[in-house]
Amino acid sequence: MAEEKTVQKENPMGTRPINSLLISMSLPIMISMIVQALYNIVDSMFVARVSENALTAVSLAFPVQNLMISVATGTGVGINALLSRSLGEKNFDRANRTAKNGIFLLVVSAIVFAIVGGVFSHMFFAVQTNDAEIVEAGTVYTRICTIWSIGLFMQITMERLLQATGKSIYSMVTQLTGAVINIILDPIMIFGLLGFPKMGVAGAALATVVGQTIAACLAVFFNLKKNTELNYSFRGFRPDGEIIRHIYAVGVPSIIMASISSVMNFGMNKILMTFSSTATAVFGVYYKLQSFVFMPTFGLNNGMVPILAYNLGARKKKRMIRTIRLSVIYAISIMLIGLAVFQLIPGDLLRLFDASEDMLAIGIPALRIISLSFTFAGFCVVSSSVFQALGHGFLSLMFSLIRQLVVLLPAAYILSRFRVLNLVWWSFPIAEVAGVILCIFFLMYAYRKEIKPIPDEKTED
């Protein structure tokens, strides 16, 4: 009874005009994700000044970091979708149980990674290289990041709880705080400034962990003080198998999708290496550059998912359709801006990475060809998140699997047999066209299952 009284009026996600709601929910996340993309480049620049081996060690550790982030964000997507839907249905008891079980899962995940990272980090690097310096540096870096991963898991989970209740501005503050602290501490801890000992790669790892932990504490504070829709008391708490299954029904596909992306990158690098190491370098540069186009779109998705899930629970059909329509329009607009930049100044983009003449010769046509896929990617990215918000995470998984491993990689391999490098880049637009066709069929299915059965409202927001 007390929990029901904590929410006395309709959540803004059920009443506020969709356009302003979507912008207010998404913009803070988009800004913070762009800052995260900037941080990744700045962090690599600092580590590179230690030594090339240090940069190699951190690069080899990336799959482990990416896996932790994937588990945290994938679980967060599941929490977000179930929590928002429960609030939309006015099922406040299930909303509270979802939040508490989500926090329980973050603790368990952090413990698992701490144990695995502490035990197997050295082995992970030893099987990749015989260079003792790289193995030692990578082991130290990975152990610090995994053993102290509680900050990462808590930050991401608590941010998702804020997003699920429409308080994305606080999520943005925590992400920006963590990123800024990380950037400030990187040179101090890596190079031993302001009286700190010079710690090299270990300093980079510690800067990351400290930034994540402070951001996590701030996110906890915001949840306790601002997230009044939820009750965080753990008195008498026991893990709820049904809630956990619902969370992972949506979350596991997101986690697996990140793994699929890693497999695609590995396969593409193997194909490009048959041409030259420069071709592989161009592909790596493209991935860093494209994050500034895709990150805002992912931020848009993070704002869209709770809105869509809430209105699904509230049975507000017109608001759901308008949310999807506006999200697609904004995503395509972002992608078209990115397309224009890649088409007009590819050489300038490559020179940010001190590109050689050989790299420019390969990279300029590569960026122009690959970026053609942006035209279709906006629709595909939004559609994938729509599937998750509607509780059809398996469709997102199938889309990612088919697009990247069934279409993109085989297309790249077949085109590589003609021994013309520029043909290989066309595998990206080909994959996105196939993705659009697949998404249209999946959207029709999800619409018939979840949205069409909802009675039409008499009035529109």
Helices and strands as residue ranges (DSSP letters): H 2-5, G 12-14, H 18-48, H 52-88, H 92-126, H 132-147, H 150-164, H 168-191, H 201-226, H 241-273, H 277-313, H 317-344, H 346-351, H 357-370, G 371-373, H 374-389, H 393-401, I 402-408, H 409-416, H 421-425, H 427-446, I 447-451
